[in-house]
Amino acid sequence: MRTKMQIFNWLKLTKT
């Protein structure tokens, strides 16, 4: 599963 990757991507997007 790549759930961690999805969360990481989301965090990076919201970190902008």
Distance bins in CASP14 RR format, pairs under 12 A and 6 or more apart:
PFRMAT RR
TARGET T0000
AUTHOR 0000-0000-0000
RMODE 2
METHOD distances of the structure
MODEL  1
1 7 0 0 0 0 0 1 0 0 0 0 0
2 8 0 0 0 0 1 0 0 0 0 0 0
2 9 0 0 0 0 1 0 0 0 0 0 0
3 9 0 0 0 0 0 1 0 0 0 0 0
3 10 0 0 0 0 0 1 0 0 0 0 0
4 10 0 0 0 0 0 1 0 0 0 0 0
4 11 0 0 0 0 0 1 0 0 0 0 0
5 11 0 0 0 0 0 1 0 0 0 0 0
5 12 0 0 0 0 0 1 0 0 0 0 0
6 12 0 0 0 0 0 1 0 0 0 0 0
6 13 0 0 0 0 0 1 0 0 0 0 0
7 13 0 0 0 0 0 1 0 0 0 0 0
7 14 0 0 0 0 0 1 0 0 0 0 0
8 14 0 0 0 0 0 1 0 0 0 0 0
8 15 0 0 0 0 0 1 0 0 0 0 0
9 15 0 0 0 0 0 1 0 0 0 0 0
9 16 0 0 0 0 0 1 0 0 0 0 0
10 16 0 0 0 0 0 1 0 0 0 0 0
END
